[in-house]
Amino acid sequence: MLEKQLAPASPDPEKELVDFIINLPLFEFLEKEDLFEVAVRMNFVDLDPGEVLFREWDRADFVCFIESGELDVTKKTGPDSSEVMATLRRGRSIGEMSIINNFPRSSTVVARSRVRLAVFPRSAFEDILEKKADIGISILKGLATLLSINLKKASNRLADNMLPMG
């Protein structure tokens, strides 16, 4: 799906990607020169409003970072219905776990507006781990940090919604 949606090439796509990903939590442990090793393995993808990025239960083999626009994360609530669980905006990522496992997607993600995404395929991450292990380890540190932050937020939301005991 994503291959046909590649954004037109800019004069220096790697620099454009580095300028965007330099502030993303997943890459916070990388030096600027290492970001170019990541950027050459990424690309931008454009989606139109209503276009599906991926569906619940699809194979997970890439993580995306929102450069512009909004994505709705939805979950099925019945055979013919779904509910928006979250709306993600610039700087947010979706599908972080897909770079280390191929578990099915846990939600459907649909473009709410015109969206531009930076896409990092699992195959690119595996290539980095094989050829540039130090960069791969730094990405794994960023992933661990990001997942830890997300788990803490989820735990806080769960605690806020629990009924008091007794």
Buried (B, 14 or more C-beta within 10 A) or exposed (E): EBEEBEBEEEEEBBEBBBEBBEEBBBBBBBEEEBBBBBBEBBBBBBBEEEBEBBBBEBEBBBBBBBBBBBBBBBEBEEEEEBEEEEEBEEEBBBBBBBBBEEEEBEBBBBBBBEBBBBBBBBEBBEBBBEEBEEBBEBBBBBBEBBBEEEEEEEEEEEEEEEEEEE
